[in-house]
Amino acid sequence: TPLGNGHTNENRPVDSHFVTAVLNRIQGKHSLKFGGEMRIYREDDNFRSNNQTGQFSFDNTYTRIGSASAADVEGLGAFAAFLLGYPTTTQLVRAADYSEYSKTYGFFANDDIRLSKKLTLGLGLRWEFETPLVERQNKSVSGFDFTYTQPLEVAAKANYAALSDTILKTTLGLTDITAKGGLLFASKDTGRGLYNTPKNGFLPRASFAYQWNDKTVFRGGFGLYQGFLGERRGDVIQSGYSQTTTVPLTTGPNGGPLPVLLSTAFSNTTIVEPTGNSLGKQTALGQNISFFNQNPKVSKQARWSFGIQRELRGGWVLDAEYVGNHGYDIEITQNINALPLKYLTTDNSRTTAMQTNNSNLGGSVKSPFCTNPSGSVCVSGALYPNAGGTITRRQLLLPFPEFGTINGTNNDGKSWYNSGQFTLGKRFSKGYDLQFAYTRSKWIEAVEYLNAADSLPNRAIAAQDAPNRFSMSGFYEFPFGKGKQFLSHASRWADAIIGGWQIEGTYTFQSGFPLRFANDAFYLGGKISIPKNQETLTRWFNTDAFVSVLGATPTCAAFPTGSTNCASPADHLRTLPFYFADVRMQTVNNADLGLRKDIHINERMKVQLRMEFINAFNHPLLSTLSGGGANVSPSSSAFGTVSASNQQNYARRAQLSAKFIF
């Protein structure tokens, strides 16, 4: 039971300020528009948490009798420890805070040229520039120095040379190690800006509209747009600017721990303050880190469309349009400290060779990052925090073995979207209105790596691709009551009963999003999808296409491990895409209906009664992007199933409301 459990009172004001000016001028056939703007985006995070004054956890360690279970940490034993003031763990946190901002400048010019009575051409150019993110007190990481040699490298090289490990030096071929790289900090190593931002943000626009006749219009356009690089892109990185102090427990004469008194918990302990940037490029050794790309590109998207609008008989209007876009220079994250691909196995089953390779990489050796690597612990201290006495061979094979995961970004991401979009609408007349819309589309992305060390992201169907979407909406006014077709001369009281009724509704059908195969698996071949009419909650896709525990041939137990772990090991070269175009989550099939009644009291006042049915036909949606989906773990007995308890939408809801309008 924790006291001071980290609940936050986070003061995080976000504000933006902008100034803009626009000049319009009409001259002959030209409609000119010029303008500019400047925006400032700010965010402050004054993190306040009650564990900054101490966090204390209590259990029955000091209050249970010797025969009691140590696992039974709840109940009166923990409360008794609290009353006695005997915390089991005691911590104090120094949290980081920040104040960041960036600025955006934009200028544009546009000319709409009326070439004839039927043809109008639009030409425009916009230029945008965004300053880099700045932390006002320079409390942020900026970049990463790839060439910096850590001072510990000399000792680590000597220790590695003295290490005797045939697997590491012969089988895996690692003859030497290095300790390169280090974090860069704002102002100390780079400018106040956390990175450099490009000034080539020229964004052309062009469009046309041609009226073929009184009922037909052709339209089209092209535009280039760009994303963000400043405060709207993300927050500062504050490695080194937070610190947790844990009060150590001492051992009593009988070998058990002695309690720390709540009243004097920190009196004999030195509170460790954050190092900030004082350690420079030696900050966060042995830890996971992130940094900013010092020369990022601005992600861009080219958008285009061409369509026709036609007025039909009876007040109907038809729109048909081709819409597409292509995104490029999209920012994506990559771990630059990933195991090189040459150490990954490519076997499509748990072969003996795969098991041997996995065992070799996961095995431990004496750490060259210990000042004395001859023992099982760093008897004279570690060259970086938490180095321990041993280290895995896998860690030593990394490009920067003195760090954990190193997340950086690049601009190798791309996307492609093409669609046909159709709408058919009936303008309100004769008491009703109807709108129909259908989109047929395909969305492909390359924004994710199958293997962290891949040189390029994998091109595959996008996570939000929905090739078919149909929707309709409308309302109908019943033709009864004053001013209507029937009973138009009804009395006031009769009209209050029979008049003013209206029914309305919406319906949406949409293809399910692609199912994400987050777990790598051994693919045996064949189609993964099954016909829609054969999809059930107990078999959503063809599990026989994979090695799994469900009894398909071969089974997991047939492999050298003899276990039921059917997933591919961590050191396996993944070739299985995350998404397949024909293996999807559940289709959206939803209808909402409503009934409305207006009761007019006089010309200025009325009462409106509504009855609404959300998900009127009670169609459950068991898998969406935000949750659910089929089980994709080949080691699970639920592989390929969808949980019926995982409904993501509301069950049918009926709601009543009344509103007085005046």
C-alpha positions as CSV (number, residue, x, y, z in Angstrom):
1,T,0.0,0.0,0.0
2,P,1.7,3.2,-1.1
3,L,1.6,6.6,0.7
4,G,2.5,9.4,-1.8
5,N,1.8,7.2,-4.8
6,G,2.7,9.6,-7.5
7,H,-0.7,11.1,-8.2
8,T,0.0,14.3,-10.0
9,N,-1.3,17.9,-9.9
10,E,0.2,18.7,-13.3
11,N,0.1,22.4,-14.3
12,R,0.5,22.3,-18.0
13,P,-0.7,25.5,-19.7
14,V,-0.6,25.5,-23.5
15,D,-1.2,28.8,-25.4
16,S,-0.7,30.2,-28.8
17,H,-0.6,33.7,-30.2
18,F,-0.8,34.8,-33.8
19,V,-0.9,37.9,-35.9
20,T,-2.1,37.9,-39.5
21,A,-2.7,40.3,-42.3
22,V,-4.5,39.8,-45.6
23,L,-4.8,42.1,-48.6
24,N,-7.5,41.6,-51.3
25,R,-7.5,43.3,-54.7
26,I,-9.7,42.8,-57.7
27,Q,-8.2,44.0,-61.0
28,G,-9.9,43.1,-64.2
29,K,-10.1,39.3,-64.5
30,H,-7.8,38.8,-61.5
31,S,-8.9,38.3,-57.9
32,L,-5.7,38.8,-56.0
33,K,-5.0,37.9,-52.4
34,F,-1.8,38.4,-50.4
35,G,-1.1,37.8,-46.8
36,G,1.2,36.7,-44.0
37,E,1.1,35.4,-40.5
38,M,3.3,34.8,-37.5
39,R,2.3,32.3,-34.8
40,I,3.9,31.5,-31.4
41,Y,3.2,28.1,-29.7
42,R,4.1,27.7,-26.0
43,E,3.8,24.9,-23.5
44,D,4.9,24.8,-19.9
45,D,5.0,21.7,-17.8
46,N,5.3,22.4,-14.1
47,F,5.2,18.8,-12.9
48,R,3.9,18.5,-9.4
49,S,3.6,15.1,-7.8
50,N,3.2,14.0,-4.2
51,N,6.1,11.6,-4.5
52,Q,8.4,14.7,-4.7
53,T,8.1,14.9,-0.9
54,G,8.5,11.2,-0.4
55,Q,6.8,8.0,-1.4
56,F,6.4,5.2,1.2
57,S,5.2,1.7,0.7
58,F,4.0,-0.5,3.5
59,D,3.4,-4.3,3.7
60,N,3.7,-7.0,6.4
61,T,7.4,-7.4,6.2
62,Y,7.9,-6.1,9.8
63,T,4.6,-7.1,11.3
64,R,3.9,-10.7,10.3
65,I,4.8,-13.7,12.3
66,G,7.6,-15.9,10.9
67,S,5.2,-18.5,9.5
68,A,3.1,-15.9,7.6
69,S,3.3,-15.6,3.8
70,A,5.5,-12.8,2.5
71,A,3.2,-12.6,-0.5
72,D,0.3,-11.5,1.8
73,V,1.2,-7.9,1.8
74,E,-2.3,-6.4,2.2
75,G,-4.6,-6.3,5.2
76,L,-3.9,-5.4,8.8
77,G,-0.2,-6.2,8.6
78,A,0.4,-3.4,6.1
79,F,-1.8,-1.1,8.1
80,A,0.0,-1.9,11.3
81,A,3.3,-1.1,9.6
82,F,1.9,2.2,8.6
83,L,0.8,3.0,12.2
84,L,4.3,2.1,13.4
85,G,5.9,4.2,10.7
86,Y,7.9,1.3,9.2
87,P,7.9,1.7,5.4
88,T,9.2,-1.2,3.3
89,T,10.4,1.1,0.5
90,T,11.1,4.8,0.7
91,Q,11.7,7.0,-2.3
92,L,11.9,10.7,-3.2
93,V,11.6,12.0,-6.8
94,R,13.1,15.1,-8.3
95,A,10.9,15.5,-11.4
96,A,11.8,17.5,-14.5
97,D,9.8,20.5,-15.7
98,Y,10.1,22.5,-18.9
99,S,9.0,25.6,-20.7
100,E,9.1,25.3,-24.5
101,Y,8.1,27.3,-27.5
102,S,8.5,27.7,-31.3
103,K,7.5,30.2,-33.9
104,T,5.9,29.8,-37.3
105,Y,6.0,32.3,-40.2
106,G,3.9,32.1,-43.4
107,F,3.4,34.2,-46.5
108,F,1.2,33.6,-49.4
109,A,0.0,35.0,-52.8
110,N,-3.0,33.7,-54.7
111,D,-4.7,34.8,-58.0
112,D,-8.1,33.5,-59.2
113,I,-8.2,34.3,-62.9
114,R,-11.6,34.3,-64.6
115,L,-10.4,33.3,-68.1
116,S,-14.0,33.2,-69.5
117,K,-17.5,33.0,-68.2
118,K,-17.2,29.3,-67.9
119,L,-13.5,28.8,-66.8
120,T,-11.8,30.0,-63.7
121,L,-8.2,29.2,-62.9
122,G,-6.6,29.6,-59.4
123,L,-2.8,29.9,-58.9
124,G,-1.1,30.3,-55.6
125,L,2.2,30.0,-53.7
126,R,2.7,29.7,-50.0
127,W,6.0,29.8,-48.0
128,E,6.2,28.5,-44.5
129,F,9.1,28.4,-42.0
130,E,9.0,27.1,-38.5
131,T,11.7,27.7,-36.0
132,P,13.1,24.8,-33.9
133,L,11.8,23.9,-30.5
134,V,13.5,25.9,-27.7
135,E,13.5,25.1,-24.0
136,R,13.8,28.5,-22.2
137,Q,16.3,27.2,-19.6
138,N,18.1,24.9,-22.1
139,K,17.0,21.8,-20.1
140,S,16.8,19.4,-23.0
141,V,18.8,17.0,-25.1
142,S,19.4,18.2,-28.6
143,G,21.3,15.6,-30.6
144,F,23.7,12.7,-30.6
145,D,27.4,12.7,-31.3
146,F,28.1,9.5,-33.3
147,T,31.9,9.9,-33.3
148,Y,32.5,10.8,-29.7
149,T,34.8,8.3,-27.9
150,Q,33.7,7.6,-24.3
151,P,36.5,7.9,-21.8
152,L,35.7,4.3,-20.6
153,E,36.5,2.9,-24.1
154,V,40.2,2.4,-23.3
155,A,39.6,0.3,-20.2
156,A,36.7,-1.6,-21.9
157,K,38.9,-2.5,-24.9
158,A,41.6,-3.9,-22.5
159,N,39.1,-5.9,-20.5
160,Y,37.6,-7.3,-23.7
161,A,41.0,-8.3,-25.0
162,A,41.5,-10.3,-21.8
163,L,38.1,-11.9,-22.1
164,S,38.1,-15.6,-23.1
165,D,34.9,-16.4,-25.0
166,T,35.1,-18.5,-28.2
167,I,31.4,-18.0,-29.1
168,L,31.7,-14.2,-29.0
169,K,35.1,-13.8,-30.6
170,T,35.0,-16.7,-33.1
171,T,31.5,-17.8,-33.7
172,L,30.0,-14.3,-33.7
173,G,33.2,-12.7,-35.0
174,L,33.5,-9.8,-32.5
175,T,37.2,-9.2,-32.3
176,D,37.0,-5.8,-30.6
177,I,34.5,-3.5,-29.0
178,T,34.1,0.3,-29.0
179,A,32.2,2.8,-26.8
180,K,31.3,5.6,-29.2
181,G,28.5,8.2,-29.1
182,G,27.1,10.6,-26.6
183,L,24.2,12.9,-26.0
184,L,24.4,16.6,-27.0
185,F,22.6,19.3,-25.0
186,A,21.0,22.6,-25.9
187,S,23.3,25.6,-25.6
188,K,26.1,23.5,-24.2
189,D,26.9,21.5,-27.3
190,T,24.5,23.1,-29.9
191,G,22.5,26.3,-30.2
192,R,19.5,27.1,-28.1
193,G,17.4,25.6,-30.9
194,L,17.2,21.8,-30.4
195,Y,17.8,21.2,-34.2
196,N,18.0,23.1,-37.5
197,T,14.9,23.7,-39.5
198,P,14.9,24.0,-43.3
199,K,13.8,27.2,-45.1
200,N,12.6,25.6,-48.3
201,G,8.9,25.5,-47.5
202,F,7.6,26.6,-50.9
203,L,4.1,25.2,-51.3
204,P,2.4,25.7,-54.8
205,R,-1.3,25.5,-55.3
206,A,-3.4,25.3,-58.5
207,S,-7.1,24.7,-59.2
208,F,-9.7,25.2,-61.9
209,A,-13.5,25.2,-62.2
210,Y,-15.2,24.8,-65.6
211,Q,-19.0,25.1,-66.0
212,W,-19.9,22.9,-69.0
213,N,-23.6,23.9,-68.9
214,D,-26.2,25.1,-66.5
215,K,-26.2,21.7,-64.7
216,T,-22.7,20.4,-65.0
217,V,-19.4,21.7,-63.4
218,F,-15.9,20.2,-63.6
219,R,-13.5,20.9,-60.8
220,G,-9.9,20.0,-60.0
221,G,-6.9,21.1,-58.0
222,F,-3.4,20.3,-56.7
223,G,-1.7,21.5,-53.6
224,L,1.5,20.9,-51.6
225,Y,1.2,20.9,-47.8
226,Q,3.7,20.4,-45.0
227,G,3.7,19.2,-41.4
228,F,5.2,20.6,-38.2
229,L,8.7,20.8,-36.8
230,G,8.2,22.9,-33.7
231,E,6.2,22.7,-30.5
232,R,3.2,21.0,-32.2
233,R,5.5,18.2,-33.3
234,G,6.4,17.0,-29.8
235,D,8.1,17.9,-26.5
236,V,11.6,18.3,-25.3
237,I,13.8,15.3,-24.3
238,Q,15.0,15.6,-20.7
239,S,17.5,12.8,-20.0
240,G,19.5,13.7,-16.9
241,Y,16.9,16.2,-15.6
242,S,15.0,13.9,-13.2
243,Q,16.3,11.7,-10.4
244,T,14.9,9.2,-7.9
245,T,16.5,8.7,-4.5
246,T,15.8,5.3,-2.8
247,V,16.6,4.9,0.9
248,P,18.6,1.7,1.3
249,L,17.6,-0.9,3.9
250,T,20.2,-2.1,6.4
251,T,20.6,-5.8,7.5
252,G,20.1,-6.7,11.1
253,P,22.0,-9.3,13.3
254,N,19.7,-12.1,12.2
255,G,20.1,-11.4,8.5
256,G,16.8,-9.7,8.1
257,P,16.2,-6.1,7.0
258,L,16.0,-3.3,9.6
259,P,13.1,-0.9,9.2
260,V,13.5,2.7,8.2
261,L,11.5,5.0,10.5
262,L,9.0,7.2,8.7
263,S,9.9,10.2,10.9
264,T,13.6,10.0,10.0
265,A,13.5,8.4,6.5
266,F,15.7,10.9,4.7
267,S,17.7,12.3,7.6
268,N,20.6,9.9,7.0
269,T,20.3,9.7,3.3
270,T,21.8,12.1,0.7
271,I,19.2,13.3,-1.7
272,V,20.6,12.7,-5.2
273,E,19.9,15.7,-7.4
274,P,19.5,15.5,-11.2
275,T,22.8,15.8,-13.1
276,G,21.2,17.9,-15.8
277,N,23.8,18.4,-18.6
278,S,26.8,18.4,-16.2
279,L,28.0,14.9,-17.3
280,G,27.9,16.0,-20.9
281,K,28.2,13.2,-23.4
282,Q,28.6,10.7,-20.5
283,T,25.0,11.3,-19.5
284,A,22.7,8.2,-19.3
285,L,25.3,5.6,-19.9
286,G,23.8,2.2,-19.7
287,Q,20.3,3.6,-20.2
288,N,17.7,4.0,-23.0
289,I,18.0,7.4,-24.6
290,S,16.4,9.5,-27.4
291,F,17.6,12.5,-29.3
292,F,16.6,14.9,-32.0
293,N,17.6,14.6,-35.6
294,Q,19.8,17.7,-36.1
295,N,18.8,18.3,-39.7
296,P,15.2,17.1,-40.1
297,K,13.1,17.6,-43.2
298,V,9.5,18.8,-43.0
299,S,7.1,16.1,-43.9
300,K,5.1,17.0,-47.0
301,Q,1.9,15.8,-48.7
302,A,0.9,16.4,-52.3
303,R,-2.9,16.4,-52.7
304,W,-4.9,16.4,-55.9
305,S,-8.5,15.9,-57.0
306,F,-10.6,16.0,-60.1
307,G,-14.4,15.7,-60.2
308,I,-17.7,16.5,-61.8
309,Q,-20.9,17.8,-60.2
310,R,-24.2,17.2,-62.0
311,E,-27.7,18.5,-61.1
312,L,-30.3,15.8,-61.8
313,R,-34.1,15.9,-62.0
314,G,-36.2,16.3,-58.9
315,G,-33.6,18.3,-56.9
316,W,-31.0,15.6,-56.8
317,V,-27.3,16.4,-57.1
318,L,-24.5,13.9,-58.0
319,D,-20.8,14.4,-57.2
320,A,-18.1,12.1,-58.5
321,E,-14.5,12.8,-57.7
322,Y,-11.1,11.2,-57.8
323,V,-9.0,12.2,-54.7
324,G,-5.4,11.2,-54.1
325,N,-2.4,12.2,-52.1
326,H,1.2,11.2,-51.7
327,G,3.1,11.9,-48.5
328,Y,6.9,11.9,-48.4
329,D,9.7,12.9,-46.0
330,I,7.4,11.6,-43.2
331,E,9.2,11.5,-39.9
332,I,9.6,8.0,-38.3
333,T,11.4,6.7,-35.3
334,Q,14.1,4.1,-35.5
335,N,16.3,2.4,-32.9
336,I,19.8,3.1,-34.2
337,N,21.3,0.8,-31.5
338,A,19.6,-2.4,-32.9
339,L,21.3,-5.7,-33.4
340,P,22.8,-5.8,-36.9
341,L,20.8,-7.9,-39.4
342,K,23.7,-10.3,-40.0
343,Y,23.2,-11.8,-36.5
344,L,19.5,-12.6,-37.1
345,T,18.4,-16.1,-38.3
346,T,16.2,-16.6,-41.3
347,D,14.9,-20.1,-40.7
348,N,11.2,-20.5,-40.9
349,S,10.9,-22.8,-37.9
350,R,12.6,-23.4,-34.6
351,T,15.5,-25.3,-36.0
352,T,18.5,-26.4,-33.9
353,A,20.6,-23.7,-35.6
354,M,18.1,-21.0,-34.6
355,Q,18.0,-22.2,-31.1
356,T,21.8,-22.3,-30.9
357,N,22.1,-18.7,-32.3
358,N,19.5,-17.4,-29.9
359,S,21.3,-19.1,-27.0
360,N,24.6,-17.7,-28.1
361,L,23.3,-14.1,-28.3
362,G,21.4,-14.3,-25.1
363,G,24.2,-15.9,-23.1
364,S,26.2,-13.8,-20.6
365,V,29.9,-13.1,-20.3
366,K,31.9,-11.1,-17.9
367,S,31.3,-7.4,-18.5
368,P,34.2,-5.4,-20.0
369,F,32.5,-2.4,-18.6
370,C,33.5,-3.5,-15.1
371,T,36.8,-2.1,-13.7
372,N,37.4,-5.7,-12.4
373,P,35.8,-8.2,-14.8
374,S,37.4,-11.2,-13.2
375,G,34.5,-11.8,-10.7
376,S,30.8,-12.3,-11.1
377,V,30.2,-8.7,-9.9
378,C,31.9,-5.4,-10.5
379,V,33.9,-5.6,-7.2
380,S,35.6,-2.2,-7.9
381,G,32.5,-0.5,-9.3
382,A,31.1,-0.2,-12.8
383,L,32.3,2.0,-15.6
384,Y,28.7,3.0,-16.1
385,P,25.7,2.7,-13.8
386,N,24.0,-0.7,-13.5
387,A,26.7,-2.4,-15.6
388,G,26.6,-5.4,-13.3
389,G,29.1,-8.2,-13.3
390,T,27.9,-9.8,-16.6
391,I,26.6,-8.6,-19.9
392,T,24.8,-10.4,-22.7
393,R,26.7,-11.1,-25.9
394,R,23.8,-9.5,-27.8
395,Q,24.5,-6.2,-26.0
396,L,28.2,-6.2,-26.9
397,L,27.3,-6.7,-30.6
398,L,25.3,-3.5,-30.7
399,P,26.7,-0.4,-32.5
400,F,26.8,1.5,-29.2
401,P,27.1,-1.2,-26.5
402,E,27.4,1.3,-23.6
403,F,23.8,2.4,-24.2
404,G,20.4,0.6,-24.3
405,T,17.9,1.6,-26.9
406,I,18.7,4.8,-28.8
407,N,15.7,6.2,-30.5
408,G,16.4,8.7,-33.3
409,T,14.2,9.9,-36.2
410,N,14.6,10.1,-40.0
411,N,12.4,11.2,-42.9
412,D,12.2,8.0,-44.8
413,G,8.5,7.6,-44.4
414,K,6.1,7.6,-47.4
415,S,2.3,7.2,-48.0
416,W,0.0,6.7,-51.0
417,Y,-3.7,7.3,-51.1
418,N,-6.1,7.0,-54.0
419,S,-9.9,7.1,-53.9
420,G,-13.1,7.5,-55.8
421,Q,-15.7,9.5,-53.8
422,F,-19.3,9.7,-54.8
423,T,-22.2,11.6,-53.2
424,L,-25.8,11.8,-54.2
425,G,-28.0,14.3,-52.4
426,K,-31.6,15.3,-52.4
427,R,-32.2,18.9,-51.4
428,F,-34.9,19.5,-48.9
429,S,-38.3,19.5,-50.6
430,K,-41.7,17.8,-50.1
431,G,-40.8,17.3,-46.5
432,Y,-37.7,15.1,-46.8
433,D,-33.9,15.3,-47.3
434,L,-31.6,12.4,-48.3
435,Q,-27.9,12.1,-48.6
436,F,-25.8,9.1,-49.8
437,A,-22.0,8.8,-49.9
438,Y,-19.7,6.1,-51.0
439,T,-15.9,6.0,-51.0
440,R,-13.7,3.3,-52.6
441,S,-10.1,3.8,-51.6
442,K,-6.7,2.3,-51.0
443,W,-4.1,3.6,-48.6
444,I,-0.5,2.3,-48.5
445,E,2.2,3.4,-46.1
446,A,5.9,2.9,-45.5
447,V,6.3,4.2,-41.9
448,E,7.4,1.2,-39.9
449,Y,10.4,-1.1,-39.8
450,L,9.9,-4.9,-39.7
451,N,13.3,-5.2,-38.1
452,A,14.8,-2.3,-36.2
453,A,18.1,-2.5,-38.2
454,D,16.3,-2.4,-41.6
455,S,17.6,0.3,-44.0
456,L,14.1,1.2,-45.2
457,P,10.6,1.0,-43.7
458,N,8.2,-1.7,-44.9
459,R,5.7,-0.8,-47.5
460,A,2.3,-2.3,-46.7
461,I,-1.4,-1.6,-46.4
462,A,-2.0,1.3,-43.9
463,A,-3.4,0.6,-40.5
464,Q,-6.4,2.9,-41.2
465,D,-7.1,1.6,-44.7
466,A,-10.8,1.1,-45.2
467,P,-11.5,0.3,-48.9
468,N,-15.2,0.7,-48.7
469,R,-17.3,3.2,-46.8
470,F,-21.0,3.8,-47.4
471,S,-23.1,6.2,-45.4
472,M,-26.6,7.7,-45.7
473,S,-28.6,10.2,-43.7
474,G,-31.9,11.9,-44.0
475,F,-35.0,13.0,-42.3
476,Y,-38.7,13.0,-43.1
477,E,-41.4,15.4,-41.8
478,F,-44.8,13.7,-41.5
479,P,-47.4,15.5,-43.6
480,F,-49.8,16.2,-40.8
481,G,-50.8,19.4,-39.1
482,K,-50.8,23.1,-39.9
483,G,-49.2,24.0,-43.2
484,K,-48.9,20.3,-44.2
485,Q,-50.6,18.2,-46.8
486,F,-53.1,16.6,-44.5
487,L,-55.1,18.2,-41.7
488,S,-53.6,21.5,-42.5
489,H,-56.6,23.3,-40.8
490,A,-56.4,21.3,-37.6
491,S,-57.1,23.1,-34.4
492,R,-54.3,24.3,-32.1
493,W,-54.9,21.3,-29.7
494,A,-55.2,18.8,-32.5
495,D,-52.0,20.2,-34.2
496,A,-50.2,19.8,-30.9
497,I,-50.9,16.1,-31.1
498,I,-50.6,15.2,-34.8
499,G,-48.3,17.9,-36.1
500,G,-44.6,18.6,-35.9
501,W,-43.5,14.9,-36.1
502,Q,-40.2,14.1,-37.8
503,I,-38.1,10.9,-38.2
504,E,-34.4,11.0,-38.9
505,G,-31.5,8.6,-39.1
506,T,-28.0,7.8,-40.2
507,Y,-26.4,4.6,-41.4
508,T,-22.8,3.7,-41.8
509,F,-21.1,0.7,-43.4
510,Q,-17.3,0.5,-43.4
511,S,-14.8,-2.1,-44.1
512,G,-12.8,-3.2,-41.1
513,F,-9.3,-1.9,-40.6
514,P,-6.4,-4.4,-41.3
515,L,-5.7,-6.7,-38.4
516,R,-2.2,-6.0,-37.0
517,F,0.1,-9.0,-36.6
518,A,2.2,-7.5,-33.9
519,N,3.8,-10.8,-32.9
520,D,6.3,-12.3,-35.4
521,A,5.3,-15.8,-36.4
522,F,6.5,-18.7,-38.6
523,Y,4.4,-18.5,-41.7
524,L,3.8,-21.9,-43.4
525,G,2.2,-20.6,-46.6
526,G,-1.3,-20.4,-48.0
527,K,-4.0,-17.8,-47.6
528,I,-4.3,-16.2,-44.1
529,S,-7.8,-14.8,-44.8
530,I,-10.9,-16.9,-44.9
531,P,-14.2,-16.1,-46.6
532,K,-16.3,-13.5,-44.8
533,N,-19.2,-15.9,-44.3
534,Q,-16.8,-18.3,-42.5
535,E,-15.4,-15.8,-40.1
536,T,-16.5,-16.6,-36.5
537,L,-15.4,-15.4,-33.1
538,T,-13.5,-18.7,-32.6
539,R,-11.8,-18.6,-36.0
540,W,-11.3,-15.1,-37.5
541,F,-8.5,-16.1,-39.9
542,N,-6.7,-19.2,-41.1
543,T,-4.5,-20.3,-38.2
544,D,-3.3,-23.3,-40.2
545,A,-1.1,-20.8,-42.1
546,F,1.2,-20.5,-39.1
547,V,3.1,-22.6,-36.6
548,S,0.9,-22.5,-33.5
549,V,-0.3,-24.5,-30.5
550,L,-3.6,-25.3,-32.1
551,G,-2.5,-28.6,-33.6
552,A,-1.6,-27.6,-37.1
553,T,1.3,-29.5,-38.7
554,P,4.0,-29.0,-37.7
555,T,3.3,-28.3,-34.0
556,C,5.6,-26.4,-31.7
557,A,6.5,-29.5,-29.8
558,A,8.0,-31.0,-33.0
559,F,10.8,-28.4,-32.9
560,P,14.0,-28.9,-30.9
561,T,12.8,-26.9,-27.9
562,G,9.9,-29.4,-27.3
563,S,7.9,-26.5,-25.9
564,T,4.7,-24.7,-26.6
565,N,6.4,-21.4,-27.4
566,C,5.5,-21.1,-31.1
567,A,6.6,-17.4,-31.6
568,S,9.8,-16.7,-33.4
569,P,12.6,-15.7,-31.1
570,A,13.8,-12.1,-30.7
571,D,16.8,-12.7,-32.9
572,H,14.8,-13.8,-36.0
573,L,14.7,-11.8,-39.2
574,R,11.1,-10.8,-39.6
575,T,9.6,-11.0,-43.1
576,L,5.9,-11.3,-42.1
577,P,4.2,-7.9,-42.7
578,F,2.3,-6.2,-39.9
579,Y,-0.8,-6.0,-42.0
580,F,-2.5,-7.9,-44.8
581,A,-5.1,-6.2,-47.1
582,D,-7.5,-9.2,-46.8
583,V,-7.3,-9.9,-43.1
584,R,-9.3,-7.3,-41.4
585,M,-11.1,-6.4,-38.2
586,Q,-14.9,-6.4,-37.9
587,T,-16.9,-4.4,-40.4
588,V,-18.7,-1.3,-39.1
589,N,-22.5,-1.7,-39.5
590,N,-24.3,0.9,-37.5
591,A,-27.6,2.7,-37.6
592,D,-28.8,5.6,-35.4
593,L,-32.5,6.5,-35.5
594,G,-34.4,9.4,-34.0
595,L,-38.0,10.6,-33.6
596,R,-38.7,14.3,-33.0
597,K,-41.8,16.2,-32.0
598,D,-42.1,20.0,-32.1
599,I,-44.9,21.6,-30.1
600,H,-45.3,25.3,-31.0
601,I,-46.6,27.4,-28.2
602,N,-46.5,30.7,-30.2
603,E,-44.3,32.2,-32.9
604,R,-41.4,32.7,-30.5
605,M,-41.6,29.6,-28.3
606,K,-41.7,25.9,-28.8
607,V,-41.0,22.6,-26.9
608,Q,-39.0,20.0,-28.7
609,L,-39.3,16.3,-27.6
610,R,-36.7,13.8,-28.9
611,M,-36.4,10.0,-28.7
612,E,-33.1,8.7,-30.0
613,F,-31.8,5.1,-30.5
614,I,-28.0,4.8,-30.7
615,N,-26.9,1.6,-32.5
616,A,-30.6,1.0,-33.1
617,F,-30.2,-2.6,-34.4
618,N,-27.7,-3.5,-31.6
619,H,-24.8,-4.6,-33.9
620,P,-21.7,-5.2,-31.7
621,L,-18.3,-4.0,-32.9
622,L,-15.7,-6.3,-31.3
623,S,-12.5,-5.0,-32.8
624,T,-11.3,-1.5,-33.7
625,L,-8.0,0.4,-34.0
626,S,-8.3,1.6,-30.4
627,G,-8.9,-1.9,-28.9
628,G,-9.8,-5.5,-29.5
629,G,-8.9,-7.4,-32.6
630,A,-8.2,-11.1,-33.0
631,N,-5.6,-12.9,-30.9
632,V,-2.4,-13.0,-33.0
633,S,-0.1,-14.9,-30.5
634,P,0.7,-18.3,-32.0
635,S,1.6,-19.6,-28.5
636,S,-1.8,-18.8,-27.1
637,S,-4.7,-21.3,-27.1
638,A,-6.9,-18.4,-28.1
639,F,-4.9,-17.8,-31.3
640,G,-7.2,-16.6,-34.1
641,T,-10.1,-15.8,-31.8
642,V,-12.0,-12.6,-31.0
643,S,-13.3,-12.1,-27.5
644,A,-17.0,-11.5,-27.3
645,S,-16.6,-9.5,-24.2
646,N,-14.4,-6.9,-25.9
647,Q,-17.2,-4.8,-27.5
648,Q,-15.9,-1.4,-28.5
649,N,-19.1,0.4,-29.3
650,Y,-22.2,1.0,-27.2
651,A,-24.9,-1.6,-27.1
652,R,-28.3,-0.2,-28.2
653,R,-29.1,2.9,-26.2
654,A,-32.4,4.7,-26.1
655,Q,-32.5,8.3,-24.8
656,L,-35.3,10.8,-24.2
657,S,-34.9,14.5,-24.1
658,A,-37.0,17.7,-23.9
659,K,-35.9,21.2,-24.9
660,F,-37.7,24.5,-24.5
661,I,-36.7,26.9,-27.3
662,F,-37.5,30.6,-27.1
